[in-house]
């Protein structure tokens, strides 16, 4: 019993610890995923991510996830995403970032979507219990839609992250992003993500997450009608950190 408790405490310390320079931390998640909105299905999902401390002031983060579902031979859901960000800190609170991402989600109307951006951020709270930071910048997007058209966009992007270590083995993570098209007053979207991650054994955690995306001007269906503006995703997965 004492050995198990020691393992959990050790794992919790790693769970909350900062990375050292040159250290890479990776995580793999496998689990159940349910969607509603432009798709309505229940399927399995997979995620891979890593965090790397490049220098004392520069950190790099990468994440990719995927899910695919079929029912009676018909595709019911499909999404592939990849995202990377590099943060460079000028002080304990001020930092800049460069980010890039890619998406394929035909149910939301995208054969391909590519994003790239840069901006500045500010850390409001950063202690062993809480992390709260905000950021803002420019994002460029090129999209190839399922209706056969393509276009590019210029966005103002605002975002915030809040993490809370509510126990030795439990952590809440949340993120809010807002994008406003600089060339159209009606074109904006928001994405909110929240997840609870609980350490069950050394390097092994249970993660429950929820994501809601609202797009005020979504892509069009083949018949010219708008797709649903709101999509939600619920995940329950087992995470292995190494």
N, C-alpha and C positions, 0 to 999 in steps of 0.2 A: 504493500500500500504506500509506504514511504517512497519507494522507488518510482511508482507511478506519479505521485504528487510532485516529486522532484523533476520528472520529465515534463510535466505540464507547466511547471513554473519556468523551467528552462525554455520551453517552447514559447511561453508567453513573453519572455524577455526578448527572444528573437523576433517575435511577432511585432513588437513595438520599437525595436532598436533601429538606429540610423545605420546606413551602410558606411563602411570604411572605403577610402580611396582604392580603386581597383577591384572592389568587391562586386560580384554579380549575384543577384538573387532571382530565382526563377520560380514560376508557379504554373501548374497545370490543373484545369478544372474540368470535370466530367459530370453531367447532370441532366436533369429534366428541364424542359422549357415549354412554356405555354404562351401563345400570342392571341391578340384580338385586334380588330381594326380591319386593315386591308387583307389580313390573313387570320384564320381562326383554327389553330391546331395545337396538338401536344406532341412533342418529339424530344429527341435527345440532342444535347449540345456539347460542344468542346471548346475550350479556351486555353490559350497559352500566353503568358506574359513574362516580362523580365524587367528588373530595375538594376541600373548600373551607375555606380559613383565614379565618374570619369576623373574629376579633380576635386579639390576641396570645395570649389564653388560651382561645379557643373555636374548635373545628374541627367541621366538618359533613361527613358521609359518606353517600352514597346508592348503592344497587346494585339492579339488577333483572336477572333472567335468565329465559329461557324455552326450552322445547323441546317438540316435538310429533312423534310418529311414527305412521305407518300401515304396515300390511302386508296386501296382498291386500284392500284396502278397509276393513280393521278397524283401529281405533285401538289402538296398542300401548303408547303412552306419552304423558303430557301433564303438564307442570308449569309454573306461572307463579309467580314470587316477586318481591317488592319489599321493600326494607329500608332504613331510614334511622336514623342515630344522631347525636346532638349531644353532644360532650364539652366540659366546661368545667373548666379546670385552675385549682386554687387555689394550687398550688405546683409545682415541677418534678416532683413525684411524685404528689400527691393530686389527684383529679378526681371529678366527678360526671357522670352521663350520663342522657339521655332517649332512648328508642328506640321505633320503631313498625315494624310489618311486616305483610305480607299474603301469603297463599299460596292457590293452587288446585292440588290434586293429587288427582284422583278415584281414582287407583290406590292411594293411601295412605288414601283414605276421606274426603277433604275437598273438598266443593264450594267452600266459602270458609272461610278461617281468618284472623282478625285478631288481632294482638298489640300490646300497648303496655306499656312498663315504664320504670322509673327506678331508679337506684342509685348506688353509689360505687365508685371504683376506685383502685388504687395501682400505680404504675410501679416495678418492682423493678430493672430494668436498662434503660437507654436510652443507647446510644452509637452510633457510626457503623457498628458491626458487628451488635449485637444489640438487640432490643427484647423485653422480657418484662413483661407486666402482668397483673394479676388484678382481678376485679370481682365485685360481688354486689349483688342488689337484688330488687325485686318485679316480677312480670310478670302482666298480665291477658290472658286469651285468650277470644275468642268463636269458636265453630266451628259451621258448618253441615255435617252429615255426609251422605254419599251414601246412607245408609239412611233418610233423611227426617227425622232428628232434629237438634236443635241443643242446645248447652249452653255455659256459660261456666265458666272455671276461674281459680283464683288460685294462682300459682306462686312459690316461692323460686327465683331464678336465680343460678347461680354460673358464672363463666367465666374463661378465661385465653387470652392470645395470646402466641405466641412467633415472632419473625421473626429470621432469620439471614442476613446478607449474606456468603455464603461465598466470593465472588469479586467482581471488579470488574463483572462482567456477570451474576452469578447470585445469586438470592435464594430462600430457603425461607420460606414463610409457613404458620403453623399456628394452629388455633383449637379450643378445647374448651368446650362449653357443657353444663351440667347443670341440668335443671329438675325440681323436686319439688313436686307438688301439695300445697298446704297443708291440704287437706280430705280427702286420701286417702293412706294409707301405701303403697299399691301402685302409685300413679300417678306415674311418673317417666320421664324420657327423657334421653338423651345424644346429642349431635351432635359428631362430630370431623371436622375438615377439615384437609387438608395439601396444599400445592402447591409446586412448584418453577417459578420463572420465570427464563428465561435470555434476555438481550438479544441479538438477532441482528444488528440494524442500528439506526440512529437511530430511536427511537420505536416499534420493532417487536420483539416478544418472542414466544418460545414458552413456553406455560404448560401444565404437566401437573398435574392435580389429582385428589384422591381424597376422597370424603366417605362416612362411614358414620353412619347414624342408628339408634338403638335406642330403641324405645318399648315400655315394659313393659306398658302397657294400650292397645294400638292400637285404632282404630275397628273396627266390625263390618262384615262382609259382609252382603249382602242376606238370606242364609239364617241370620244370627245368629251365625256363627262369627267368630273373631278373624282379622284380617288378619295377615300376617307381621310379626314384631316388629322385624326388621332389614332395612334398605334400604341399598344401596350405590350410589354414583354415581362413575363415572370419566370425566374430561374431558381432552381434548388439544386445545388451541386456539392460535390466533395472536392476539396482543393488540396493539392499536394505541393508544399513549398520545399525547395531544395537549392 
